[in-house]
Amino acid sequence: MSNRPRVPVRRLPTTLYEVGAEAALVLVSIAVVFSFNRLFIDSSFFVPVAAATISAHLLAAAVRWVRGGLLVSIIVSALGLVISLTLLFPPTTVENPERFLGRDVLDGFITDIELAWEAFQNVIAPTPASGPFLLLVAIAMWVVAFLADWAAFRLRSPAEALIPGTAVFVFGALFAADQFRVVSTVIVLATALTFVLLHRLGEARHAGAWLGTGAAEKGQTALLKSGAFLVAATLLGGVAVAQALPGYGEDAYYDLSELDPTDEPRVVLSPLVDIRARLVNQPDIEIFTVTSNIKDYWRITSLDVFDGRIWRSRGSFENAAGPLDTELPEGTSYDTATQQFSIGRLGGIWLPAAYEPAEILGVSEGVGLEYEQESGTLIVNRDLADSDGVNYTLLSAVPSRDAAAIAAAGDAVPSDIADRYLELPGDFSERVRRQAEQIVANAGATTPYAKSLALQNYFRDPTLFTYDLEVANGHSADRLEEFVFEVQRGYCEQFAGAFAAMARSIGLPARVAVGFTPGEYDPQDNAYRVSGRHAHAWPEVWIDDIGWLRFEPTPGRGAPGDESYTGQPEAQASSLPNNPATTLPPIEAPGQENVNPGDADPVTTTTLAPSSDRAEDGVIGADPGRTTRQVLTALVILTLVALLAFGPLVFGVFRSRRAHARAAADHRRRVGLAWSESRAAIELLGVRVTDASTPKELVEPLRKQWPEAGEAIETLAEVVTAATFAPDRVESDRAATAELMASTLAHQAKSHKGTKDWWTHHMDPRNVLRGGVGTWGHLMDRRPKN
């Protein structure tokens, strides 16, 4: 019996192959993390997410090495998850995240998850690597690491260990951009195949499959060589050969999007969501360059709906070419800004412009544009996923502001403006409303302009508010109250959102504009270079006879040309010494002289989306209900598939562990349990087993069917028979022998039939639900304890 195969629950890896398998599994998860390069616009996510993933693997392995049970591993992993997330992805709403298990920290995580989930339903990859998104990704990878370790080294099933990571990889690929497609696939495939090979070699060391001096080493060497060859061949065939096949890289034979010929609403992330990511994570990344004869804020859109959680936009876009309709009140005096934009890494469908766009003069070949008049939003059409790489030239009508006219403007508000731009959620904070009323009362403000200026000056009071990028992103109703009365620190998202909400609460039609400050002037190229640090948001207030008027409540910011009525000089975030306002020489429009957008003929437009498809939930032209339903449906389907795939196995493992726990002190019952668990292996080896089958009568059929299993079944039969009928007590070593033989039979059955058949048998609900320990097990249950 000294040469019998032994597969105990091992503490630490004992061979180089086992160490390699443990490391390879970690690399599989890291490869999946690397594949997220297809989801984000830069690699800033990689280090923190990879650190969390490695931590999850190490914790799961550590508990396993000290022979901790599955429940212990789950508890330790959950605690490790909270601590790791707090260190690597501190909640953006918490000032002291070092209090790992504090209520505010947990609430902060929940809030960030909600923000990420809301953004996920609307995002188009690649997207900025914002904190809430990284939190979701880290949680997903933590679960992947835990499940992979459980399947690989507790169930010892390498194929099942790859399922969680593969699922996340495929799920991410459904939403990913084309970047890193081949590279990420090759890395995931290579690490997965390497793990399977090393895991097989590590298990073979303990399976007793080779007999004779030196046979094991020779067998492992042969397996290593053949496995390495198969890994290389698979990578070569799956990557190099596949790319050489006809049709690779070409358009699909049939575009599934054509199944719905209607103009599906565009689904895009509200640009207000990713401002902090640009300011913090991408301050030096150049977003675009623009040459313009007028220095201004480069606006991308405005957000007109505040639902208590987020500012978002609604609107229907129209094909755009040539002159555009404007929202300027009749008789408004304006200057014409001629701009030439070159978009670099904007990462969205937006096309910046000085407000408000008046005429498109030219655009990159093959690029179609769409325009939403009321919000002044210009975007690329649905043929492009984003505007990166697009060049275009346009004219904008930049209003010339008369401070005296603004101050004298009345407070009349048309019904269509009031209905859209005074709307607030029903549960809007009365405390915030009263504060807004108090602010304008203290300032003695009675006109719309005076009230708006009072709100602006309130937020710019250095004794009350401080500009700070280290605070939470978000601008929900709860955040609004915290910002105004408690935190009083924030960046443009909070200042603009709070101003607009408070303005509405006192009867001022308001919205939030999103875009960029002018950027750094480059005299060599006669252009402004706009980077992530210039991302900005500001409020706009509608005033009778004036139209939309921007204010600047954010400390340290000031729009060019607005000082006459805001009282704030031009200012922006800069990596260089403050540059004075610079007026560039006029730019001649291609093929035109002295182009005046007001002289252009009206444009004939075609509506792409019906008005019923206007945007909701932070998107423009989107149907969030449909998007949410699609995502939830996919999640339900994935959950059901997971339950069907893993449910029987999890139930079987739970029942087996429970039975072992109950039999731990009763050696006779341990023998009966070993016999019960050996039945599956015997059936896999081709011998039919019934509840009435005796161990002795199965020896000969099993020897004929699978000679290598003869010794194990014979030894098990002797122990089971003696434990069933012998009057003597069953010793602990005899019970251990029975358990060893049952384990040996299981591994031989798996080696003989293969992982697929083993998996199919154990996943079959009929085998799981059949349960019981059979007649022989019940005989031992009725015997007295030792």
C-alpha positions in Angstrom: 0.0 0.0 0.0 3.0 2.3 0.2 2.8 3.1 -3.5 -0.9 3.9 -3.6 -1.8 7.3 -5.1 -2.6 9.9 -2.5 -4.5 13.1 -3.1 -4.7 14.9 0.3 -5.8 18.4 1.0 -2.4 20.1 0.7 -1.1 23.1 2.6 1.6 24.8 0.5 2.7 24.1 -3.1 5.3 21.4 -2.9 6.6 21.2 -6.5 7.7 23.8 -9.0 4.7 22.9 -11.2 2.3 23.6 -8.3 4.0 27.0 -7.7 3.8 27.7 -11.4 0.1 26.8 -11.5 -0.6 29.2 -8.6 1.3 32.0 -10.3 -0.2 31.3 -13.7 -3.7 31.6 -12.3 -2.8 35.1 -11.0 -1.4 35.9 -14.4 -4.7 34.9 -16.0 -6.5 37.4 -13.9 -3.9 40.1 -14.6 -4.4 39.4 -18.3 -8.1 40.0 -17.9 -7.3 43.3 -16.2 -5.0 44.2 -19.0 -7.9 43.6 -21.5 -9.7 46.5 -19.8 -7.4 48.8 -21.9 -10.1 48.4 -24.4 -12.6 50.0 -22.1 -10.6 53.0 -20.8 -8.9 55.8 -22.7 -5.6 55.3 -20.7 -3.9 52.7 -18.6 -4.2 54.6 -15.2 -6.6 51.9 -14.1 -4.2 49.1 -14.4 -2.0 49.4 -11.3 -4.8 49.8 -8.7 -7.1 47.1 -10.2 -4.2 44.7 -10.7 -3.1 45.3 -7.0 -6.7 44.5 -5.9 -6.7 41.3 -8.0 -3.4 40.1 -6.7 -4.5 40.8 -3.2 -7.6 38.7 -3.7 -5.6 35.7 -5.0 -3.1 36.0 -2.1 -5.8 36.0 0.5 -7.6 33.0 -1.0 -4.4 31.1 -1.3 -3.3 32.0 2.2 -6.5 30.7 3.8 -6.2 27.5 1.7 -2.6 27.0 2.6 -3.5 26.9 6.3 -6.4 24.6 5.5 -9.1 27.1 6.2 -12.5 26.1 5.1 -14.6 27.7 2.3 -16.7 29.7 4.8 -13.5 31.0 6.4 -12.1 31.9 3.0 -15.3 33.8 2.1 -15.2 35.8 5.4 -11.5 36.7 5.1 -11.9 37.6 1.4 -14.9 39.8 2.1 -12.9 41.7 4.8 -9.9 41.9 2.5 -12.1 43.3 -0.2 -13.4 46.2 2.0 -9.9 47.0 3.2 -8.3 46.9 -0.3 -11.1 49.0 -1.9 -10.8 51.6 0.9 -7.0 51.8 0.3 -7.0 51.7 -3.5 -10.4 53.2 -4.4 -11.5 55.4 -1.4 -15.1 56.5 -1.7 -15.3 59.9 -3.3 -17.9 61.0 -0.8 -15.8 60.3 2.4 -13.3 62.6 3.9 -11.7 59.9 6.2 -11.7 56.6 4.3 -9.1 55.2 6.6 -12.0 54.2 8.9 -12.3 50.9 7.0 -15.6 49.7 8.4 -17.2 53.0 9.2 -20.8 53.5 8.2 -19.9 56.5 6.1 -17.3 54.4 4.2 -19.8 51.7 3.4 -22.4 54.3 2.4 -19.7 55.9 0.2 -19.1 52.6 -1.6 -22.8 52.1 -2.2 -23.1 55.7 -3.6 -20.1 55.2 -5.9 -21.5 51.9 -7.1 -24.8 53.5 -7.9 -23.0 56.3 -9.8 -20.9 53.7 -11.7 -24.0 51.6 -12.5 -25.8 54.7 -13.8 -22.9 55.7 -15.9 -22.4 52.1 -17.2 -25.8 52.1 -18.7 -24.9 55.1 -20.9 -21.1 54.9 -21.5 -19.4 54.4 -24.8 -15.9 52.8 -24.6 -13.3 54.0 -24.3 -14.2 56.1 -21.3 -12.1 57.9 -18.7 -11.0 55.7 -15.8 -13.1 57.3 -13.1 -13.2 56.2 -9.5 -16.7 54.6 -9.5 -15.9 52.7 -12.7 -12.7 51.3 -11.2 -14.5 50.4 -8.0 -16.9 48.2 -10.0 -14.1 46.6 -12.0 -12.1 45.9 -8.9 -15.0 44.2 -7.2 -15.6 42.1 -10.3 -12.0 41.0 -10.5 -11.9 40.3 -6.7 -14.9 37.9 -7.2 -13.1 36.4 -10.3 -10.0 35.8 -8.3 -11.8 34.1 -5.4 -13.9 31.8 -7.7 -10.9 30.9 -9.8 -8.8 29.9 -6.8 -11.7 27.9 -5.4 -12.2 26.0 -8.6 -8.6 25.5 -9.3 -7.2 24.4 -6.0 -10.1 23.3 -3.9 -12.1 21.6 -6.6 -8.9 21.0 -8.6 -10.7 21.7 -11.8 -8.6 24.0 -14.1 -11.3 24.4 -16.8 -13.9 25.7 -14.3 -11.2 28.0 -12.8 -11.1 29.8 -16.1 -14.8 30.4 -16.4 -15.1 33.5 -14.2 -12.2 35.3 -15.9 -13.3 34.3 -19.3 -16.9 35.5 -18.6 -15.6 39.0 -17.5 -13.2 39.1 -20.6 -16.0 38.3 -23.0 -18.5 40.6 -21.2 -16.0 43.5 -21.4 -15.3 42.7 -25.1 -19.0 43.3 -25.9 -18.6 46.9 -25.0 -15.0 47.5 -25.8 -13.3 49.6 -28.4 -11.2 48.1 -31.1 -7.9 49.0 -29.4 -5.7 46.2 -28.0 -8.1 43.6 -29.4 -5.6 41.1 -30.7 -3.0 41.8 -28.0 -5.4 41.3 -25.1 -6.8 38.2 -26.6 -3.4 36.6 -27.1 -2.3 37.5 -23.6 -5.5 36.0 -22.0 -5.3 32.9 -24.2 -1.6 32.3 -23.5 -1.8 32.7 -19.7 -4.9 30.5 -19.6 -3.3 27.7 -21.6 -0.1 27.9 -19.5 -2.2 27.7 -16.3 -4.0 24.6 -17.5 -0.7 22.9 -18.4 1.0 23.7 -15.1 -2.1 22.7 -13.1 -2.2 19.4 -14.9 1.5 18.8 -14.2 1.1 19.7 -10.6 -1.9 17.4 -10.1 -0.1 14.6 -12.0 2.6 14.6 -9.3 0.0 13.4 -6.7 -2.2 11.3 -8.9 0.1 8.3 -8.9 -0.5 7.8 -12.6 3.1 6.6 -13.3 4.6 3.5 -11.8 8.3 2.5 -11.7 11.5 4.3 -11.0 11.8 7.5 -13.0 8.5 7.0 -14.8 6.9 10.0 -13.1 9.6 12.4 -14.1 9.7 11.0 -17.7 5.9 11.3 -17.9 5.9 14.8 -16.6 8.6 15.8 -19.0 6.7 14.4 -21.9 3.5 16.2 -20.8 5.4 19.4 -20.4 6.8 19.2 -23.9 3.6 18.2 -25.6 1.7 20.8 -23.6 4.1 23.5 -24.5 3.8 22.5 -28.2 0.0 22.6 -28.0 0.0 26.0 -26.3 2.3 27.4 -29.0 0.3 25.8 -31.8 -3.0 27.1 -30.4 -1.7 30.6 -30.2 -0.3 30.4 -33.7 -3.4 28.9 -35.1 -5.8 31.2 -33.2 -4.0 34.4 -33.9 -1.7 34.3 -36.9 -3.7 31.8 -39.0 -7.0 33.4 -38.1 -5.8 36.8 -39.4 -4.8 35.2 -42.7 -8.3 33.7 -43.3 -10.5 35.3 -45.9 -12.8 37.9 -44.5 -10.8 38.7 -41.4 -11.1 42.4 -40.4 -13.9 43.0 -43.0 -17.4 44.2 -42.2 -19.9 41.6 -41.0 -21.7 39.7 -43.7 -24.9 41.0 -42.2 -25.1 44.0 -39.8 -27.4 43.1 -36.9 -28.1 46.8 -36.4 -30.0 46.7 -39.6 -32.6 44.5 -38.0 -34.1 47.7 -36.6 -34.3 50.2 -39.5 -35.5 53.0 -37.3 -33.2 55.7 -36.1 -32.3 54.3 -32.7 -31.6 57.0 -30.1 -28.0 57.8 -29.3 -26.8 56.6 -25.9 -23.9 58.6 -24.5 -22.5 59.4 -21.1 -23.4 62.8 -19.6 -20.1 64.7 -20.0 -20.5 66.1 -16.4 -19.9 62.6 -15.1 -16.2 62.4 -16.2 -15.0 66.0 -15.5 -13.2 64.9 -12.3 -11.5 62.1 -14.1 -10.2 64.5 -16.7 -9.1 67.1 -14.1 -7.4 64.6 -11.8 -6.3 61.6 -14.0 -5.6 63.3 -17.3 -4.6 66.9 -16.6 -1.8 66.9 -19.2 -3.5 64.8 -21.9 -4.2 67.0 -24.9 -7.9 66.8 -25.8 -7.9 69.0 -28.8 -6.4 72.1 -30.4 -8.3 75.1 -31.8 -7.4 78.1 -33.8 -9.8 81.0 -33.3 -9.9 84.7 -33.7 -11.9 85.0 -30.4 -10.8 83.4 -27.2 -13.7 81.8 -25.4 -15.0 78.8 -23.5 -15.3 75.8 -25.8 -18.7 74.4 -25.0 -19.8 70.9 -25.8 -23.4 70.7 -24.5 -25.8 71.9 -21.8 -27.8 69.8 -19.3 -31.3 70.9 -18.7 -32.8 68.1 -16.4 -32.1 67.7 -12.7 -33.8 64.6 -11.3 -32.3 64.9 -7.8 -29.3 62.6 -8.7 -27.7 64.0 -11.8 -27.9 66.8 -14.3 -28.7 65.3 -17.7 -29.9 66.4 -21.1 -32.8 65.6 -23.4 -33.1 66.6 -27.1 -33.5 65.5 -30.7 -30.7 65.9 -33.1 -30.9 66.9 -36.7 -28.5 66.4 -39.6 -26.1 69.4 -39.6 -24.4 71.0 -42.6 -23.9 74.7 -43.5 -25.8 77.3 -41.6 -27.4 76.4 -38.2 -30.4 77.9 -36.5 -29.5 79.8 -33.3 -31.3 80.6 -30.1 -30.0 84.2 -29.8 -32.9 86.7 -29.2 -33.7 89.0 -32.1 -31.5 92.1 -32.2 -28.6 90.5 -30.2 -25.2 92.0 -31.1 -22.5 89.4 -31.6 -19.0 88.8 -32.9 -18.2 86.1 -35.3 -15.7 83.5 -34.2 -14.1 81.4 -36.9 -12.7 78.3 -35.4 -10.7 75.4 -36.7 -10.7 72.3 -34.4 -8.6 69.2 -34.4 -9.9 66.7 -31.9 -7.3 64.4 -30.3 -8.5 62.3 -27.3 -11.9 63.7 -26.4 -13.3 60.2 -25.9 -16.9 61.1 -26.8 -19.2 62.1 -29.7 -19.1 65.8 -28.8 -17.7 68.5 -31.0 -16.6 71.6 -29.0 -17.5 75.1 -30.2 -17.7 78.6 -28.9 -21.4 79.3 -28.0 -23.4 79.5 -30.0 -22.6 77.6 -33.3 -23.9 79.3 -36.3 -22.4 77.7 -39.4 -20.4 74.6 -40.3 -17.8 75.5 -43.0 -16.0 72.1 -43.3 -15.4 68.8 -41.7 -13.2 65.7 -42.2 -14.1 63.7 -45.3 -16.7 61.1 -44.6 -17.8 62.6 -41.3 -21.4 63.4 -40.7 -22.6 65.9 -38.0 -25.8 66.4 -36.0 -27.0 69.4 -34.1 -29.4 70.0 -31.3 -30.5 73.7 -31.5 -31.9 74.4 -28.1 -28.9 73.1 -26.2 -26.4 74.3 -28.8 -24.8 70.8 -29.0 -22.9 69.6 -32.0 -21.9 65.9 -32.3 -20.7 63.3 -34.9 -23.4 61.1 -36.3 -23.9 57.4 -35.5 -21.5 56.2 -38.1 -18.7 57.1 -35.7 -18.2 55.9 -32.1 -16.5 59.1 -31.1 -15.1 62.4 -32.5 -11.4 61.5 -31.9 -9.4 62.4 -35.0 -12.1 64.7 -36.5 -11.1 68.1 -37.9 -13.7 70.7 -38.6 -14.2 74.5 -39.2 -17.2 76.5 -38.1 -18.5 79.9 -37.3 -20.0 80.9 -33.9 -22.1 83.9 -33.0 -20.5 85.1 -29.7 -22.9 87.6 -28.1 -21.4 91.0 -27.2 -22.7 91.6 -23.6 -23.9 95.0 -22.5 -23.7 95.1 -18.7 -26.3 97.9 -18.5 -28.8 96.1 -20.7 -28.3 92.9 -18.6 -28.9 94.8 -15.4 -32.0 96.4 -16.7 -33.6 93.2 -18.1 -37.0 92.2 -16.7 -38.1 89.0 -15.1 -40.6 87.7 -17.6 -40.3 84.0 -18.4 -42.1 82.4 -21.4 -44.0 79.3 -20.5 -41.9 77.0 -22.7 -38.7 78.2 -20.9 -40.3 77.9 -17.4 -41.7 74.4 -18.1 -38.2 73.1 -19.0 -35.8 75.1 -17.1 -37.5 75.7 -13.7 -38.2 72.0 -13.1 -36.9 70.5 -9.9 -37.5 67.1 -8.2 -40.5 67.0 -5.9 -38.3 66.2 -2.9 -35.9 69.1 -3.5 -34.4 70.3 -0.3 -36.4 73.1 1.3 -33.3 74.0 3.3 -31.4 74.7 0.1 -34.3 76.7 -1.3 -34.5 78.9 1.9 -30.7 79.4 1.7 -31.0 80.6 -1.9 -33.8 83.0 -0.9 -31.7 84.3 2.0 -28.7 84.9 -0.3 -30.6 87.1 -2.7 -32.4 88.9 0.1 -29.1 89.7 1.9 -27.8 91.1 -1.4 -31.0 93.2 -1.9 -31.3 91.6 -5.4 -34.6 92.0 -7.2 -33.8 91.5 -10.9 -32.8 88.2 -12.5 -29.3 89.5 -13.1 -28.9 90.7 -9.6 -30.1 87.5 -8.1 -27.8 85.5 -10.4 -24.9 87.7 -9.4 -25.7 87.2 -5.7 -25.6 83.4 -6.1 -22.3 83.6 -8.0 -20.7 85.8 -5.4 -21.9 83.6 -2.6 -20.1 80.6 -4.0 -17.0 82.6 -4.7 -16.7 83.9 -1.2 -13.4 82.5 0.0 -14.5 82.5 3.6 -17.3 80.1 2.7 -16.2 77.9 -0.2 -12.9 76.4 -1.4 -11.9 74.9 -4.8 -10.8 71.3 -4.1 -10.5 68.3 -6.5 -10.1 65.9 -3.6 -13.8 65.8 -2.8 -16.5 63.5 -4.0 -17.7 63.6 -7.6 -21.4 63.9 -8.0 -24.1 66.5 -7.5 -27.2 64.8 -6.3 -29.7 66.4 -4.0 -28.1 64.8 -0.9 -24.7 66.0 -2.2 -26.1 69.5 -2.8 -27.2 69.9 0.8 -23.8 68.5 2.1 -21.9 70.8 -0.3 -23.8 74.0 0.6 -24.0 73.5 4.4 -21.2 71.1 5.4 -18.4 70.3 3.1 -18.2 73.6 1.2 -15.4 72.3 -0.9 -15.6 71.1 -4.5 -14.8 71.8 -8.1 -16.7 73.0 -11.1 -19.2 70.1 -11.1 -20.5 71.0 -7.6 -20.4 74.7 -8.0 -22.2 74.7 -11.4 -24.7 72.1 -10.3 -25.5 73.8 -7.0 -25.8 77.3 -8.6 -28.2 76.0 -11.3 -30.4 74.1 -8.8 -30.6 77.0 -6.4 -31.3 79.4 -9.2 -34.3 77.3 -10.3 -35.5 77.1 -6.7 -36.0 80.9 -6.7 -37.5 81.2 -10.2 -34.5 81.7 -12.4 -34.5 79.4 -15.5 -31.0 77.7 -15.4 -29.0 74.9 -16.9 -25.5 73.5 -16.6 -23.1 73.9 -19.5 -20.1 71.6 -20.0 -17.0 72.2 -22.0 -13.5 73.5 -21.6 -11.8 76.8 -20.7 -9.7 78.3 -23.5 -6.5 76.3 -23.0 -2.9 77.3 -23.4 -2.1 79.6 -26.3 0.7 78.2 -28.5 2.1 81.2 -30.5 4.1 78.9 -32.8 0.9 77.2 -34.1 -1.3 80.2 -33.5 -3.7 77.8 -31.6 -5.0 77.0 -28.2 -4.0 73.6 -26.8 -6.7 72.2 -24.5 -5.9 69.4 -22.1 -7.7 67.5 -19.4 -7.0 70.2 -16.8 -9.2 72.6 -18.8 -12.4 70.5 -18.5 -15.0 72.7 -16.9 -18.7 73.2 -16.2 -20.6 76.5 -15.6 -24.2 77.6 -15.1 -26.3 79.5 -17.6 -29.3 81.6 -16.7 -32.1 82.6 -19.1 -32.9 86.3 -18.8 -35.6 88.1 -20.8 -34.3 89.8 -24.0 -30.8 88.6 -23.2 -31.1 84.9 -23.7 -28.7 82.4 -22.1 -26.1 84.2 -19.9 -23.3 82.3 -18.4 -22.1 83.0 -14.8 -18.9 81.7 -13.1 -19.4 80.5 -9.5 -16.3 78.3 -9.5 -13.4 80.0 -7.6 -10.3 80.6 -9.8 -12.2 80.5 -13.1 -13.4 83.4 -15.3 -14.7 83.4 -18.9 -13.1 85.6 -21.5 -15.2 88.7 -22.2 -17.6 88.3 -19.3 -15.9 90.5 -16.7 -18.1 93.4 -17.5 -21.2 91.8 -15.9 -19.7 88.9 -13.7 -17.0 91.1 -12.2 -14.6 88.1 -12.6 -11.4 88.5 -14.7 -10.4 85.7 -17.1 -8.8 82.8 -15.3 -8.3 79.1 -15.8 -6.2 76.2 -14.6 -2.8 76.4 -16.1 0.5 74.5 -16.1 2.2 77.7 -17.3 2.4 81.2 -15.9 -0.9 83.1 -16.4 -1.2 84.2 -20.0 -2.8 87.5 -20.8 -5.9 87.4 -23.0 -4.7 87.2 -26.6 -6.5 88.2 -29.7 -5.5 86.2 -32.7 -5.5 87.5 -36.2 -8.7 86.9 -38.2 -9.1 83.6 -40.0 -10.5 83.6 -43.5 -13.1 81.0 -43.9 -12.4 78.6 -46.8 -13.8 80.1 -50.0 -15.7 82.8 -48.2 -15.0 86.5 -47.3 -16.5 88.3 -44.2 -18.8 85.4 -43.5 -21.7 86.6 -41.3 -23.7 83.7 -39.8 -26.8 85.9 -39.6 -26.9 86.3 -43.3 -27.0 82.6 -44.0 -30.2 81.0 -45.5 -32.2 78.8 -43.2 -31.1 75.2 -43.2 -33.4 72.4 -44.1 -33.1 69.6 -41.6 -34.3 66.0 -41.3 -35.4 64.6 -37.9 -33.6 61.4 -37.2 -35.3 60.5 -33.9 -39.0 61.0 -33.0 -39.6 63.3 -30.1 -40.7 60.4 -28.0 -37.1 59.2 -28.0 -35.7 62.2 -26.2 -33.0 61.6 -23.7 -33.4 60.5 -20.1 -31.1 59.5 -17.3 -28.0 61.6 -18.3 -28.1 60.8 -22.0 -29.0 62.7 -25.1 -31.5 61.1 -27.5 -31.7 57.9 -25.4 -34.3 55.6 -24.1 -32.9 54.7 -20.6 -35.8 52.4 -19.8 -34.9 50.3 -22.8 -31.2 50.4 -22.0 -31.8 49.5 -18.4 -34.1 46.6 -19.4 -31.5 45.3 -21.8 -28.8 45.3 -19.2 -31.0 43.8 -16.5 -32.2 41.2 -18.9 -28.6 40.3 -19.8 -27.7 40.1 -16.1 -30.7 37.9 -15.3 -29.7 35.6 -18.1 -26.1 35.4 -16.9 -27.3 34.8 -13.4 -29.6 31.9 -14.5 -26.8 30.4 -16.6 -24.5 30.6 -13.6 -27.1 29.0 -11.4 -27.6 26.2 -13.9 -23.9 25.7 -14.4 -22.7 25.9 -10.8 -25.8 25.3 -8.8 -25.7 21.5 -8.7 -21.9 21.5 -8.0 -22.2 24.1 -5.2 -25.1 22.2 -3.7 -23.1 18.9 -3.9 -20.1 20.5 -2.3 -22.2 22.0 0.5 -23.9 18.7 1.2 -20.6 16.8 1.1 -18.9 19.2 3.6 -21.9 19.0 5.9 -21.9 15.2 5.8 -18.2 15.1 6.6 -18.6 17.5 9.5 -21.3 15.3 11.0 -19.3 12.2 10.6 -16.0 13.7 11.9 -16.3 12.0 15.3 -17.8 8.7 14.1 -15.2 6.6 12.2 -17.8 4.1 11.1 -19.8 6.8 9.4 -16.7 8.2 7.8 -16.3 4.8 6.1 -19.9 4.8 5.0 -19.5 8.3 3.6 -16.3 7.3 1.7 -18.2 4.4 0.1 -21.1 6.7 -0.8 -18.8 9.2 -2.4 -16.9 6.5 -4.4 -20.1 5.5 -6.2 -19.8 8.4 -8.7 -16.2 7.4 -9.6 -17.2 3.8 -10.0 -20.0 4.7 -12.3 -17.7 7.0 -14.3 -15.4 4.0 -14.7 -18.2 2.1 -16.4 -19.7 -0.1 -13.6 -23.3 0.2 -12.7 -24.0 0.8 -9.0 -27.3 0.5 -7.2 -28.3 1.1 -3.6 -28.2 -2.6 -3.0 -24.7 -3.2 -4.6 -22.2 -4.6 -2.1 -18.6 -3.4 -2.3 -17.3 -7.0 -2.8 -19.4 -7.6 -5.8 -18.1 -4.5 -7.5 -14.4 -5.5 -7.3 -14.3 -7.9 -10.2 -16.4 -5.8 -12.7 -14.3 -2.8 -11.9 -11.0 -4.7 -12.3 -12.1 -5.8 -15.8 -13.3 -2.4 -16.8 -10.3 -0.4 -15.4 -7.5 -2.6 -14.0 -5.6 0.3 -12.5 -8.5 0.9 -10.1 -8.6 -2.7 -8.8 -6.3 -2.2 -5.9 -8.2 0.9 -4.6 -11.7 -0.7 -4.9 -10.5 -4.0 -3.3 -9.0 -2.2 -0.3 -12.1 0.0 0.0 -14.4 -3.0 -0.2 -12.5 -4.8 2.6 -12.7 -1.7 4.9 -16.4 -1.1 4.2 -17.4 -4.7 4.7 -15.5 -5.0 7.9 -17.0 -1.7 9.2 -20.5 -2.9 8.3 -20.5 -6.3 9.8 -17.6 -6.5 12.3 -18.6 -6.0 15.9 -15.3 -4.3 16.7 -15.0 -0.5 16.7 -13.6 1.1 13.6 -10.3 2.7 14.1 -9.4 6.1 12.8 -6.7 4.8 10.5 -9.2 2.4 8.8 -11.5 5.3 8.2 -8.6 7.3 6.7 -7.8 4.4 4.5 -11.4 4.3 3.2 -11.3 8.1 2.5 -7.9 7.7 0.7 -9.2 4.9 -1.5 -12.4 6.9 -2.4 -10.2 9.9 -3.3 -7.9 7.7 -5.4 -10.9 6.2 -7.3 -12.2 9.8 -8.0 -8.9 10.9 -9.5 -8.5 7.8 -11.5 -12.1 8.2 -12.8 -11.4 11.7 -13.8 -8.1 10.7 -15.5 -9.8 7.9 -17.3 -12.9 9.7 -18.5 -11.6 13.2 -18.8 -12.6 16.5 -17.3 -15.6 16.9 -19.6 -17.3 13.6 -18.5 -16.4 14.2 -14.9 -17.8 17.7 -15.0 -21.0 16.5 -16.8 -21.6 13.8 -14.3 -21.2 16.0 -11.3 -23.3 18.8 -12.8 -26.2 16.5 -13.6 -28.9 17.5 -11.2 -30.2 13.9 -11.1 -26.9 12.7 -9.6 -26.9 15.6 -7.1 -30.5 15.2 -6.0 -30.3 11.4 -5.8 -28.1 12.0 -2.6 -28.2 9.5 0.2 -25.5 7.0 1.2 -27.1 3.9 -0.1 -28.2 0.7 1.7 -24.7 0.0 2.9 -24.3 3.5 4.3 -27.6 3.2 6.2 -26.5 -0.1 7.7 -23.5 1.7 9.2 -25.8 4.5 10.4 -27.7 2.0 12.5 -24.6 0.6 14.1 -23.6 2.1 17.5 -20.9 4.8 17.5 -17.3 3.9 18.2 
